[in-house]
């Protein structure tokens, strides 16, 4: 695992999950939400901060550099998920 990936997974993501789920979410909530889902192979529950955009009445989740991400692969088939937004 690269240094950047390690930092993102072990430091940045846990900090962002905490902030986005707390009353301190304000400055981040306009662009980030917490996506919670069950892994398709592991069956384990995962929560990850994800960038989003409004598209009419819908939310569109954005995966910058999708080749370095894995969360979106869990949604190739319709899968229940929970979002924490604002």
Secondary structure, DSSP 8 states (H G I E B T S, - for coil): --HHHHHIIIIIHHHHHHHHTSGGGTTTTTTEEEEEEE-TTT--EEEEEEEEEEETTEEEEE-TTGGG--GGGGGSS---EEEE--
